[in-house]
Amino acid sequence: MYRLWMCAVLWAALAQPLRAGEFDAVRDLIRGEIQSGAVPSLSVAVARGGFVVWEEAFGWADRDGKRPATPRTMYSLASISKPFTATALMTLVEAGKVKLDAPVNDYLDVPLRARIGDAREATLRRVANHTSGLPLHYQFFYADGPWTRPPMAETIRRFGNLIAAPGEIYEYSNLGYGVLDYVVERVSGKPYQRYLRENVLDPLGMKDSAVVVPPGPQGDFAARYETDGRATPFYDFDHRGGSAVYASVHDLIRFALFHLKQRQPGQEPILSAASIDEMQRPTAPGGYAIGWRNAGGMVSHTGGMGGVSTVLAFVPEKKLAVAVLTNSRSDLPGRVLNAILNRPSPARPASPPGRLFRPAPQLLGEWHGAVETYREKIPLRLVIDRSGAVTAWLAGQPPSRLTNVSFENGRLVGSGKGDIGIEEANRRPYFLLYSLTARGSRLTGGVSAISMPGPRVGNALTQWVDLARSEP
């Protein structure tokens, strides 16, 4: 007991104190935004040299109930859930239960379907770094709505299409992290939330953290608010591994310190230094690695969805880590991060002027094929003329002139109208986003049914498209 007490005393003695007034300007920024009503609350933590030097919370965790936020208040993390799922995955790698470069289908009961390329090349690593070929995907299930999350096997059956060859492109996909949390469940024999609790959260001393599933969070948690000020009902996803973790800023900064190899008292070495390095080694465009983005000397992840904006970042060279959590959609976490790092926040980009689409010669003409949903094949005709007009005809529907058309790196992208006839998409009005890769005499890829903007985040659901050029 004496030795433990002495360790605690030494740890406190070594802690780097906060320099007088060091973050006063950041506090003023946060208080000003809260007073203006921009966000209900914000929690922030900073660690330097292996020690937490600042933890503070501002505003209301529950504005209606007048419950103030504290550094121990649990916030929805949104996509910062991904580094947690990746950490869980790496514990299974270290235990010899999975291999990073083995096909993900080796660990699934319902396989991902390669519409192009070889499904065996869709490895766990490529799922984790968003290069497996899985498409854009998110799907929300609100507690006050009639729809509930389906079994993950059914989600994979309906939407688990590799629409690009594995390793061909980077496409950020929440579905991939839903697949990974399902792999964790199947390999460990435990529910994802239990495995994460027992093998990541508890060993790292993260008592104010959890994977939150229906009926919703309990205890000291931050209610989620939309930008109009209304509280958002609890919602679930079919990609919990990408979105469902809650944590306090007190816990989250310690998670960052673990990944900086600066373990805190009581934290267990759940991963080796080599595994931590592997998680941070970029293997995809933009610096994405295994659950982290590593670019410009900073390892980070951000999160954003209905009632959530978050950022977690650390700079290994400076041994500096920052966590910022809010319970509303806002750019404030990024601005707070930049203020702490003493770097200017980038100006908000102006809407780019519309560029005239000038089709490459290989695109001109008529293309015929189909949108293949999990229900049926819907005939599709696409016409691209020299003027840059791109028109899509889905069988039995009026023609749709595509807008915001571009052709870069061999991909034709454009938005239009239409109905692809799947029930999940039709829960809300939506538009269609085509993203097709030119492959000689074929255009292949996906069409995503994306919910129109509204008071709540909707869905983005992608199905396979295969078109062939019609001979004149």
MOJOHU-V395712 format. One record per residue. RES is the residue in one small letter. SS is DSSP state (@ for helix, = for strand, . for the rest). PSI is psi in degrees with one decimal (* if undefined). OMEGA is omega in whole degrees, -180 to 180 (NA if undefined). Layout:
<<RES SS PSI OMEGA> <RES SS PSI OMEGA>>
This chain:
<<m . -42.2 179> <y @ -41.3 -179> <r @ -40.7 178> <l @ -40.9 179> <w @ -41.9 180> <m @ -38.7 178> <c @ -41.6 180> <a @ -40.9 179> <v @ -45.5 180> <l @ -41.2 180> <w @ -45.1 179> <a @ -38.0 -179> <a @ -32.3 -178> <l @ -16.4 -177> <a . 139.2 -180> <q . 119.9 -177> <p . 158.1 175> <l . 127.5 178> <r . 139.6 -175> <a . 124.7 177> <g . 8.2 -172> <e . -40.2 -176> <f . 20.4 -179> <d @ -40.8 -180> <a @ -35.5 178> <v @ -42.1 177> <r @ -43.4 180> <d @ -40.5 178> <l @ -48.1 -177> <i @ -47.8 -178> <r @ -38.5 179> <g @ -41.0 -180> <e @ -39.2 179> <i @ -42.8 179> <q @ -30.2 179> <s . -9.2 -178> <g . 9.7 -178> <a . -38.6 176> <v . 149.1 177> <p . -37.8 -178> <s = 165.2 175> <l = 136.4 174> <s = 138.3 -176> <v = 146.3 174> <a = 145.5 178> <v = 135.4 174> <a = 144.9 -179> <r = 130.1 178> <g . 25.6 179> <g . 2.8 -177> <f = 142.3 176> <v = 121.0 -176> <v = -14.7 180> <w = 126.9 169> <e = 126.3 180> <e = 149.3 177> <a = 149.7 -176> <f = 142.3 172> <g = -162.1 -173> <w = 122.9 169> <a = -38.2 176> <d = 98.8 -175> <r . -39.7 -178> <d . -38.0 -180> <g . 1.9 -180> <k . 42.1 177> <r = 116.1 -176> <p = 151.3 173> <a . 148.0 175> <t . 167.2 176> <p . -14.1 178> <r . -0.5 178> <t . 132.9 179> <m = 127.5 177> <y = 147.5 169> <s = 130.2 -174> <l . -15.4 -174> <a @ -128.5 -171> <s @ -5.9 170> <i @ -7.7 171> <s @ -28.8 -174> <k @ -44.5 175> <p @ -28.4 177> <f @ -45.2 178> <t @ -39.3 178> <a @ -38.1 177> <t @ -42.9 177> <a @ -42.9 178> <l @ -42.4 -178> <m @ -27.4 175> <t @ -34.8 177> <l @ -34.8 175> <v @ -47.4 -179> <e @ -30.3 179> <a . -2.8 180> <g . 16.5 -177> <k . -21.3 174> <v . 161.8 176> <k . 131.4 -176> <l . -35.7 -175> <d . 21.0 172> <a . 153.2 178> <p = 134.1 178> <v @ -29.9 -180> <n @ -18.9 176> <d @ -20.4 -173> <y @ 10.7 -177> <l . 149.6 174> <d . -29.4 173> <v . 114.2 -172> <p . 152.1 166> <l . 142.8 -175> <r = 119.4 179> <a = 109.2 175> <r . -20.6 176> <i . 146.1 -178> <g . -166.0 -174> <d . 119.4 -178> <a @ -25.0 180> <r @ -18.8 178> <e @ -6.8 176> <a . 85.7 -175> <t = 168.8 174> <l @ -41.2 180> <r @ -45.2 -178> <r @ -32.0 173> <v @ -41.3 -177> <a @ -28.3 -180> <n . 12.9 173> <h . 31.2 176> <t . 18.2 -177> <s . -19.7 -173> <g . -5.3 175> <l = 148.1 -172> <p . -178.7 170> <l . 133.8 -178> <h . 131.8 161> <y = 146.6 -177> <q . 123.9 -174> <f = 145.4 179> <f = 107.5 -175> <y = 142.6 -175> <a . -28.6 -180> <d . 12.1 178> <g . 170.9 -176> <p . -6.4 -174> <w . 142.8 179> <t . 159.3 -178> <r . 128.6 178> <p . 167.0 172> <p . 145.5 -177> <m @ -32.9 179> <a @ -35.9 179> <e @ -39.1 176> <t @ -43.3 179> <i @ -41.5 180> <r @ -38.7 -176> <r @ -36.8 -170> <f @ 0.7 -176> <g . 58.3 179> <n = 130.7 172> <l = 103.4 -174> <i . -1.8 170> <a . 154.7 178> <a . 136.3 179> <p . 132.0 -179> <g . -5.8 -175> <e . -45.0 -177> <i . 161.1 170> <y . 123.0 178> <e . 106.8 -178> <y . 122.3 -174> <s . 112.1 173> <n @ -33.1 -179> <l @ -36.2 179> <g @ -39.2 180> <y @ -21.3 167> <g @ -40.0 176> <v @ -41.8 -178> <l @ -38.7 178> <d @ -29.3 176> <y @ -37.6 175> <v @ -44.8 178> <v @ -44.9 179> <e @ -48.0 -174> <r @ -39.5 -177> <v @ -40.0 -177> <s @ -22.4 -175> <g . 15.5 -179> <k . 151.3 172> <p . 145.2 -178> <y @ -46.1 -177> <q @ -34.6 178> <r @ -42.4 180> <y @ -43.5 -180> <l @ -41.6 178> <r @ -49.3 -172> <e @ -26.8 -171> <n @ -9.5 178> <v @ -60.4 -172> <l @ -54.5 -179> <d . -46.5 179> <p . -24.9 178> <l . 7.8 176> <g . 27.5 -176> <m . 80.9 -176> <k . -22.6 -179> <d . 46.7 -178> <s = 151.9 -179> <a = 156.8 163> <v = 118.7 -174> <v . 121.8 180> <v . 168.8 179> <p . 141.1 15> <p . 0.8 178> <g . -179.6 -175> <p . 152.3 178> <q . 151.1 175> <g . -145.4 -175> <d . 88.9 180> <f = 157.2 179> <a . 122.1 174> <a . 146.8 179> <r . 134.8 -179> <y = 139.2 174> <e . 169.9 -176> <t . -17.8 176> <d . 2.9 176> <g . -7.5 -179> <r . 141.1 177> <a = 141.0 179> <t . 130.7 175> <p . 156.6 175> <f . 143.1 177> <y = 153.4 179> <d = 177.4 -178> <f = 167.2 167> <d . 24.5 176> <h . 57.1 -177> <r @ -36.3 180> <g @ -17.1 178> <g @ -8.4 -166> <s @ -11.9 -163> <a . 5.2 -178> <v = 139.1 170> <y = 147.5 175> <a = 153.5 171> <s = 159.1 177> <v @ -29.7 176> <h @ -44.7 179> <d @ -41.1 -172> <l @ -38.5 179> <i @ -30.9 177> <r @ -31.3 172> <f @ -43.5 177> <a @ -41.9 180> <l @ -36.5 175> <f @ -43.5 -179> <h @ -10.1 169> <l . 4.2 -177> <k . 35.3 177> <q . 66.4 -176> <r . 140.6 -180> <q . 160.8 178> <p . 132.0 179> <g . -11.5 178> <q . 134.7 -180> <e . 151.4 180> <p . 74.1 -175> <i . -18.4 175> <l . 148.9 175> <s . 163.7 176> <a @ -36.5 180> <a @ -39.1 179> <s @ -39.2 177> <i @ -43.3 177> <d @ -41.5 -179> <e @ -37.3 178> <m @ -27.1 -176> <q @ 1.3 -179> <r . 114.8 -177> <p . 133.5 179> <t . 11.3 -178> <a . 160.7 177> <p @ 147.5 -179> <g @ 3.1 177> <g @ 11.1 -179> <y = 138.8 -179> <a . -122.9 178> <i . 89.6 180> <g . -8.4 179> <w . 155.1 167> <r = 129.4 -178> <n = 102.2 -177> <a = 143.9 177> <g . 27.9 180> <g . 6.1 -178> <m = 134.5 175> <v = 130.2 -171> <s = 169.2 164> <h = 148.3 176> <t = 168.3 177> <g = 143.3 177> <g = 130.1 174> <m = -170.5 -176> <g . 115.4 179> <g . 21.2 -176> <v = 133.1 165> <s = 127.0 -174> <t = 156.6 173> <v = 139.8 174> <l = 124.0 -176> <a = 147.9 172> <f = 148.3 -178> <v = 99.0 -175> <p @ -39.2 -177> <e @ -35.0 -179> <k @ -2.5 -177> <k . 44.8 -176> <l = 136.5 178> <a = 145.0 -179> <v = 135.2 174> <a = 133.0 179> <v = 127.6 -176> <l = 135.5 174> <t = 162.4 180> <n . 42.0 172> <s = 159.2 177> <r . 125.3 -174> <s . 156.6 172> <d . 5.2 -176> <l @ -41.8 180> <p @ -41.2 178> <g @ -38.2 179> <r @ -37.5 176> <v @ -43.6 177> <l @ -47.9 -179> <n @ -36.3 178> <a @ -40.7 179> <i @ -40.4 180> <l . -2.3 179> <n . 45.6 175> <r . 149.2 -177> <p . 142.8 172> <s . 136.7 179> <p . 145.5 177> <a . 144.9 177> <r . 125.1 -174> <p . 137.4 174> <a . 155.1 177> <s . 124.1 -177> <p . 144.3 177> <p . 144.2 180> <g . 127.4 180> <r . 138.4 179> <l . 124.8 179> <f . 121.2 177> <r . 104.2 -173> <p . 139.1 173> <a . 149.6 -177> <p @ -35.4 -176> <q @ -10.3 180> <l @ -20.0 -173> <l . 143.3 175> <g = -161.8 -179> <e = 142.5 179> <w = 132.6 -178> <h = 143.9 178> <g = -135.4 -175> <a = 154.7 162> <v = 122.6 -179> <e = 105.2 177> <t . 177.0 177> <y . -9.6 -180> <r . -39.7 -170> <e . 170.2 171> <k = 128.4 179> <i = 114.5 180> <p = 139.1 -179> <l = 133.3 173> <r = 132.8 180> <l = 128.8 180> <v = 127.8 179> <i = 116.2 -178> <d . 172.3 -173> <r . -24.1 -180> <s . -12.9 -176> <g . -1.0 177> <a . 132.3 176> <v = 121.0 -176> <t = 133.1 180> <a = 135.4 174> <w = 111.1 168> <l = 140.1 -173> <a . 128.5 176> <g . 8.5 -178> <q . 155.6 178> <p . 153.4 177> <p . 151.3 180> <s = 117.8 176> <r = 120.2 -177> <l . 146.0 178> <t = 167.6 180> <n = 45.1 -176> <v = 138.0 176> <s = 159.3 175> <f = 102.0 -178> <e = 139.4 179> <n . 36.1 176> <g . 8.4 -178> <r = 127.3 175> <l = 122.4 -177> <v = 136.9 176> <g = 157.2 -177> <s = 145.6 179> <g = -171.0 180> <k . 160.3 177> <g . 170.7 -179> <d . 117.6 179> <i . 5.9 165> <g . 25.7 176> <i . 139.4 -171> <e . -39.7 -177> <e . -39.0 -180> <a @ -37.0 -173> <n @ 7.6 175> <r @ -19.4 178> <r . 155.2 174> <p . 144.5 -177> <y = 163.7 171> <f = 169.1 -179> <l = 131.7 175> <l = 113.0 177> <y = 136.5 174> <s = 101.9 -169> <l = 135.8 180> <t = 131.6 178> <a = 121.7 -180> <r = 71.2 -178> <g . -114.7 -178> <s . 14.0 179> <r = 150.1 167> <l = 118.4 -178> <t = 154.5 178> <g = -134.2 -175> <g = 159.3 167> <v = 124.8 -177> <s = 127.2 173> <a = 108.8 -173> <i = 123.2 -179> <s = 141.2 174> <m . 149.6 177> <p . 140.9 -180> <g . -173.9 -179> <p . -19.6 177> <r . 149.1 176> <v . 134.7 179> <g . -137.9 -173> <n . 158.1 169> <a = 113.1 -171> <l = 124.3 -170> <t = 138.1 177> <q = 161.3 -171> <w = 141.6 175> <v = 134.3 177> <d = 117.6 -179> <l = 147.0 176> <a = 144.2 179> <r = 135.1 175> <s . 132.3 179> <e . 138.1 -180> <p . * NA>>
